[in-house]
Amino acid sequence: MGRRRAQPPSSAEFGAALDQRLRHLGVTPAAFAERAGLSVSHVYQLLRGDRSDPRGTTLRKIAAALGVSETQLATPPLPGPSAADESSPSAEAIDRASFFALMSAFPTGVTIVSTLDELGQPRGLTCTMTCSVSADPPLLLVCIDKKSNTLPALRHSRRFVVNYLRAARVELANRFATHSPGKWTDVAWKPTRHGMPCLHADSLAYAECRVVNEIDSGDHVIVVARVEGGQPPAPGTQPLIYFRRTYATFGPGGTS
């Protein structure tokens, strides 16, 4: 007799795991349905366990919208602090100046996150809070201030480019760190295959991304995106670095 196949998770188990992930991320079923390209009723049926466990296209859509692999879907996320815990007056926290001083001890690259608004106009901001998340699927994240005038455009287009700035682009980094409406004046850019603005003359590399998740976190929004294209740096090119609240470049003995 042949071996019995391992039974897949029941529809109820899958629904419970999906519900836990949505609660953990603070995403409503309606918002998740839009991100995953599913109907709202379909998502609610999955949550209730009224449909069989998803396979094929539906499973891939759910995994992409959550920013996880298909095999990770059955693993519940680790529990995180509740919103009440984070905002409690009694919660311990260092002062703002000390926090910034601590964070400045970690050198980072400097990027400009660029996108298009509803009128097709370029929008962008300087971002040092960029990092990879996953290789399979290829995901990265950017952290964006909720007060940024680029955030509404990014939410509209659901696509953006991470432009990794070349060394000596300090003026450009400072300009895009402001809310100035004229920050794009005389800035060279060309559209990617999806039409997003790429700062090709000022970047040593770029990543073209599609938003798959958005996580509310304090005064910022963590945007998780799938990398769908891009260009790596050419040999010999040098990046702009941000360290101890100032810009730097790689020198012969380290940074300068």
The 8 nearest C-alpha neighbors of each residue, nearest first, counted from 0:
[[1, 2, 3, 4, 5, 6, 7, 8],
 [2, 0, 3, 4, 5, 6, 7, 8],
 [3, 1, 4, 0, 5, 6, 7, 8],
 [2, 4, 1, 5, 6, 0, 7, 8],
 [3, 5, 6, 2, 7, 1, 0, 8],
 [6, 4, 7, 3, 2, 8, 9, 1],
 [5, 7, 4, 8, 9, 3, 52, 10],
 [8, 6, 9, 5, 52, 4, 10, 13],
 [9, 7, 12, 13, 10, 6, 52, 73],
 [10, 8, 12, 11, 13, 7, 52, 51],
 [9, 11, 52, 48, 13, 51, 12, 14],
 [10, 12, 48, 14, 9, 13, 15, 47],
 [13, 11, 9, 15, 14, 10, 8, 16],
 [12, 14, 10, 16, 15, 11, 17, 8],
 [13, 15, 46, 11, 17, 45, 48, 12],
 [14, 16, 18, 12, 13, 17, 11, 19],
 [17, 15, 13, 19, 18, 14, 75, 12],
 [18, 16, 14, 20, 19, 15, 13, 21],
 [17, 19, 15, 21, 16, 20, 14, 46],
 [20, 18, 16, 22, 17, 21, 23, 15],
 [19, 21, 23, 17, 22, 18, 76, 24],
 [22, 20, 26, 24, 18, 23, 19, 25],
 [21, 23, 25, 19, 24, 20, 18, 26],
 [22, 24, 20, 21, 25, 19, 78, 79],
 [25, 23, 21, 22, 26, 214, 20, 215],
 [24, 26, 22, 23, 21, 27, 214, 215],
 [27, 25, 21, 24, 22, 30, 31, 28],
 [26, 28, 30, 29, 31, 25, 21, 22],
 [29, 27, 31, 30, 32, 42, 26, 39],
 [30, 28, 32, 27, 31, 39, 33, 42],
 [31, 29, 27, 33, 32, 28, 26, 34],
 [30, 32, 28, 34, 33, 29, 35, 27],
 [31, 33, 37, 29, 35, 39, 30, 34],
 [34, 32, 36, 30, 31, 35, 37, 29],
 [35, 33, 31, 32, 36, 64, 30, 211],
 [34, 36, 64, 32, 60, 37, 33, 61],
 [37, 35, 33, 34, 32, 38, 60, 31],
 [38, 36, 32, 35, 33, 39, 41, 42],
 [37, 39, 41, 40, 32, 42, 36, 33],
 [38, 40, 42, 32, 41, 29, 43, 37],
 [39, 41, 43, 38, 42, 44, 37, 45],
 [40, 42, 38, 44, 39, 43, 45, 37],
 [43, 41, 45, 39, 44, 40, 32, 46],
 [42, 44, 46, 40, 45, 41, 47, 39],
 [45, 43, 49, 41, 47, 42, 46, 50],
 [46, 44, 48, 42, 14, 43, 47, 50],
 [47, 45, 14, 43, 44, 48, 18, 42],
 [48, 46, 44, 49, 45, 14, 43, 11],
 [47, 49, 11, 10, 45, 14, 46, 50],
 [48, 50, 44, 47, 45, 51, 10, 46],
 [51, 49, 48, 45, 44, 10, 52, 53],
 [50, 52, 10, 53, 49, 48, 9, 45],
 [51, 53, 10, 50, 9, 13, 54, 8],
 [54, 52, 58, 57, 51, 55, 50, 45],
 [55, 53, 58, 57, 56, 52, 59, 51],
 [54, 56, 58, 57, 59, 53, 60, 69],
 [55, 57, 59, 58, 60, 54, 53, 61],
 [58, 56, 60, 59, 55, 53, 54, 61],
 [57, 59, 54, 61, 53, 55, 60, 56],
 [58, 60, 62, 56, 57, 61, 63, 55],
 [61, 59, 57, 63, 35, 58, 62, 64],
 [62, 60, 64, 58, 59, 63, 35, 65],
 [63, 61, 59, 65, 67, 69, 64, 60],
 [64, 62, 66, 60, 65, 61, 59, 67],
 [63, 65, 211, 35, 61, 62, 66, 34],
 [66, 64, 62, 63, 67, 61, 212, 211],
 [65, 67, 63, 64, 62, 211, 212, 68],
 [68, 66, 62, 65, 71, 63, 69, 72],
 [67, 69, 71, 70, 62, 136, 135, 72],
 [68, 70, 71, 62, 72, 59, 67, 58],
 [69, 71, 68, 72, 73, 74, 67, 62],
 [72, 70, 68, 74, 69, 73, 67, 62],
 [73, 71, 74, 69, 70, 62, 68, 67],
 [72, 74, 71, 75, 16, 13, 70, 8],
 [73, 75, 71, 72, 76, 16, 70, 77],
 [76, 74, 16, 73, 77, 20, 19, 72],
 [77, 75, 20, 78, 74, 23, 19, 16],
 [76, 78, 79, 75, 23, 74, 20, 19],
 [79, 77, 76, 80, 23, 75, 81, 19],
 [78, 80, 77, 81, 23, 76, 82, 24],
 [81, 79, 84, 82, 85, 78, 83, 23],
 [80, 82, 84, 83, 79, 85, 23, 86],
 [81, 83, 85, 84, 86, 80, 87, 217],
 [82, 84, 81, 86, 85, 87, 80, 88],
 [83, 85, 81, 87, 82, 86, 80, 90],
 [86, 84, 82, 83, 87, 81, 80, 90],
 [85, 87, 83, 84, 82, 88, 90, 89],
 [86, 88, 90, 89, 84, 85, 83, 82],
 [89, 87, 90, 86, 91, 85, 84, 83],
 [88, 90, 87, 91, 86, 84, 92, 85],
 [91, 89, 87, 88, 92, 85, 84, 86],
 [90, 92, 89, 93, 88, 87, 85, 94],
 [93, 91, 90, 94, 95, 98, 89, 88],
 [92, 94, 98, 97, 95, 91, 96, 99],
 [93, 95, 97, 96, 98, 92, 99, 91],
 [94, 96, 98, 97, 99, 93, 100, 92],
 [97, 95, 99, 98, 94, 100, 93, 101],
 [98, 96, 100, 94, 99, 95, 101, 93],
 [97, 99, 95, 101, 96, 100, 94, 102],
 [100, 98, 102, 96, 101, 97, 103, 95],
 [101, 99, 97, 103, 98, 102, 96, 104],
 [102, 100, 98, 99, 103, 104, 97, 105],
 [101, 103, 99, 104, 100, 105, 98, 243],
 [102, 104, 243, 100, 105, 101, 242, 244],
 [105, 103, 102, 101, 243, 106, 242, 100],
 [104, 106, 103, 102, 107, 242, 243, 101],
 [107, 105, 242, 241, 104, 240, 103, 108],
 [108, 106, 241, 240, 127, 105, 109, 242],
 [107, 109, 240, 239, 241, 127, 110, 238],
 [110, 108, 127, 239, 164, 240, 163, 126],
 [111, 109, 163, 126, 162, 164, 125, 127],
 [110, 112, 125, 162, 124, 126, 161, 113],
 [111, 113, 161, 123, 124, 160, 162, 110],
 [114, 112, 123, 160, 159, 122, 196, 111],
 [113, 115, 159, 122, 195, 121, 153, 196],
 [116, 114, 121, 119, 120, 122, 152, 195],
 [115, 117, 152, 119, 118, 120, 121, 155],
 [116, 118, 119, 155, 152, 115, 156, 120],
 [119, 117, 116, 120, 115, 121, 152, 155],
 [118, 120, 116, 115, 117, 121, 114, 194],
 [119, 121, 115, 116, 118, 122, 117, 114],
 [122, 120, 115, 114, 116, 196, 119, 123],
 [123, 121, 114, 149, 113, 115, 120, 116],
 [122, 124, 113, 112, 149, 114, 111, 175],
 [125, 123, 175, 111, 112, 176, 126, 149],
 [124, 126, 111, 176, 175, 110, 172, 112],
 [125, 127, 110, 128, 111, 109, 124, 112],
 [126, 128, 109, 129, 110, 108, 107, 125],
 [129, 127, 126, 142, 141, 130, 107, 143],
 [130, 128, 141, 140, 127, 142, 126, 131],
 [131, 129, 140, 139, 132, 128, 141, 127],
 [130, 132, 139, 133, 138, 140, 129, 134],
 [133, 131, 139, 138, 130, 140, 134, 137],
 [132, 134, 138, 137, 135, 136, 131, 139],
 [133, 135, 137, 136, 138, 132, 131, 139],
 [136, 134, 137, 133, 68, 138, 67, 132],
 [135, 137, 134, 138, 133, 68, 67, 225],
 [138, 136, 134, 135, 133, 226, 225, 139],
 [139, 137, 225, 133, 132, 224, 226, 136],
 [140, 138, 131, 132, 224, 130, 223, 225],
 [141, 139, 223, 222, 130, 129, 224, 131],
 [140, 142, 129, 222, 128, 221, 143, 223],
 [143, 141, 221, 128, 220, 222, 219, 140],
 [144, 142, 220, 219, 145, 141, 221, 147],
 [143, 145, 219, 146, 147, 218, 220, 142],
 [144, 146, 219, 147, 218, 143, 220, 150],
 [147, 145, 144, 148, 150, 218, 219, 143],
 [146, 148, 149, 144, 145, 150, 143, 178],
 [147, 149, 150, 146, 151, 178, 152, 122],
 [150, 148, 147, 152, 122, 123, 151, 153],
 [149, 151, 153, 152, 148, 147, 154, 145],
 [152, 150, 154, 153, 149, 155, 148, 116],
 [153, 151, 116, 155, 149, 154, 150, 115],
 [152, 154, 150, 156, 155, 151, 157, 114],
 [153, 155, 151, 157, 152, 156, 150, 158],
 [154, 156, 152, 153, 157, 151, 117, 116],
 [155, 157, 158, 153, 154, 152, 115, 116],
 [158, 156, 210, 154, 153, 155, 209, 159],
 [159, 157, 209, 156, 208, 210, 153, 114],
 [158, 160, 114, 208, 113, 195, 207, 112],
 [159, 161, 207, 113, 206, 112, 208, 162],
 [160, 162, 112, 206, 205, 111, 110, 163],
 [163, 161, 205, 111, 110, 202, 164, 160],
 [164, 162, 110, 202, 204, 205, 203, 109],
 [165, 163, 202, 110, 239, 109, 201, 238],
 [164, 166, 238, 202, 203, 239, 201, 237],
 [165, 167, 239, 238, 237, 168, 248, 164],
 [168, 166, 169, 165, 239, 248, 170, 247],
 [169, 167, 171, 166, 170, 165, 172, 164],
 [168, 170, 172, 167, 171, 173, 246, 239],
 [171, 169, 173, 172, 168, 174, 167, 175],
 [170, 172, 174, 168, 169, 173, 175, 201],
 [173, 171, 169, 175, 174, 170, 125, 176],
 [174, 172, 176, 170, 171, 175, 169, 177],
 [173, 175, 171, 176, 172, 177, 182, 170],
 [174, 176, 124, 125, 177, 172, 173, 182],
 [175, 177, 125, 173, 174, 124, 172, 178],
 [178, 176, 175, 179, 174, 173, 124, 182],
 [177, 179, 180, 148, 176, 175, 147, 182],
 [178, 180, 181, 177, 182, 174, 175, 176],
 [181, 179, 182, 178, 183, 177, 184, 122],
 [182, 180, 179, 183, 184, 178, 174, 185],
 [181, 183, 179, 184, 180, 174, 175, 177],
 [184, 182, 186, 181, 185, 121, 180, 122],
 [183, 185, 181, 186, 182, 187, 180, 179],
 [186, 184, 183, 187, 182, 181, 188, 171],
 [187, 185, 183, 184, 188, 198, 182, 200],
 [188, 186, 198, 185, 200, 189, 199, 201],
 [189, 187, 198, 197, 196, 199, 186, 190],
 [188, 190, 197, 196, 191, 198, 199, 187],
 [191, 189, 194, 196, 195, 197, 192, 188],
 [190, 192, 194, 195, 193, 197, 196, 189],
 [191, 193, 194, 190, 195, 228, 207, 189],
 [194, 192, 191, 195, 190, 158, 207, 196],
 [193, 195, 190, 191, 192, 196, 115, 189],
 [194, 196, 190, 191, 114, 193, 159, 115],
 [197, 195, 190, 189, 188, 113, 114, 191],
 [196, 198, 188, 189, 199, 190, 191, 195],
 [199, 197, 188, 201, 200, 202, 187, 162],
 [198, 200, 202, 197, 201, 188, 189, 187],
 [201, 199, 198, 202, 187, 188, 203, 186],
 [200, 202, 199, 198, 165, 164, 203, 168],
 [203, 201, 164, 165, 163, 204, 199, 162],
 [202, 204, 232, 165, 163, 164, 236, 201],
 [205, 203, 232, 231, 163, 230, 202, 162],
 [204, 206, 162, 229, 161, 230, 163, 207],
 [207, 205, 229, 161, 160, 228, 208, 226],
 [208, 206, 160, 228, 229, 227, 226, 159],
 [207, 209, 226, 159, 225, 227, 158, 224],
 [210, 208, 158, 224, 225, 157, 211, 159],
 [209, 211, 224, 157, 158, 212, 223, 225],
 [212, 210, 64, 224, 223, 66, 63, 209],
 [213, 211, 223, 210, 222, 64, 65, 66],
 [212, 214, 222, 221, 223, 215, 220, 211],
 [215, 213, 221, 220, 24, 216, 222, 212],
 [214, 216, 220, 221, 217, 213, 219, 25],
 [215, 217, 219, 220, 214, 218, 221, 142],
 [218, 216, 219, 215, 220, 85, 86, 145],
 [217, 219, 145, 144, 216, 220, 215, 146],
 [220, 218, 144, 145, 143, 216, 217, 142],
 [219, 221, 215, 143, 216, 142, 214, 222],
 [222, 220, 142, 214, 213, 141, 215, 223],
 [221, 223, 213, 141, 140, 212, 220, 142],
 [224, 222, 140, 212, 139, 211, 210, 213],
 [225, 223, 210, 211, 209, 138, 139, 208],
 [224, 226, 138, 209, 208, 137, 227, 210],
 [225, 227, 208, 137, 138, 207, 228, 206],
 [228, 226, 208, 207, 225, 209, 229, 206],
 [229, 227, 207, 226, 206, 208, 230, 205],
 [228, 230, 206, 205, 207, 231, 227, 204],
 [229, 231, 204, 205, 206, 232, 228, 203],
 [232, 230, 204, 233, 205, 229, 203, 206],
 [233, 231, 204, 203, 234, 236, 230, 205],
 [232, 234, 236, 235, 231, 203, 204, 230],
 [235, 233, 236, 232, 237, 231, 203, 204],
 [234, 236, 233, 237, 232, 203, 238, 165],
 [237, 235, 234, 233, 203, 232, 238, 165],
 [236, 238, 166, 165, 235, 239, 249, 248],
 [239, 237, 165, 166, 164, 240, 248, 108],
 [238, 240, 166, 165, 248, 164, 109, 108],
 [241, 239, 108, 247, 248, 246, 107, 109],
 [240, 242, 246, 107, 106, 245, 247, 108],
 [243, 241, 106, 244, 245, 103, 246, 240],
 [244, 242, 103, 245, 104, 241, 100, 106],
 [245, 243, 242, 103, 241, 246, 100, 99],
 [244, 246, 242, 243, 241, 247, 240, 103],
 [247, 245, 241, 240, 242, 169, 239, 244],
 [246, 248, 240, 255, 241, 239, 254, 245],
 [249, 247, 254, 255, 239, 240, 166, 250],
 [248, 250, 254, 253, 255, 251, 247, 237],
 [249, 251, 254, 253, 255, 252, 248, 247],
 [252, 250, 253, 249, 254, 255, 248, 237],
 [253, 251, 250, 254, 249, 255, 248, 247],
 [254, 252, 250, 249, 251, 255, 248, 247],
 [255, 253, 249, 250, 248, 247, 252, 251],
 [254, 250, 248, 247, 249, 253, 252, 251]]
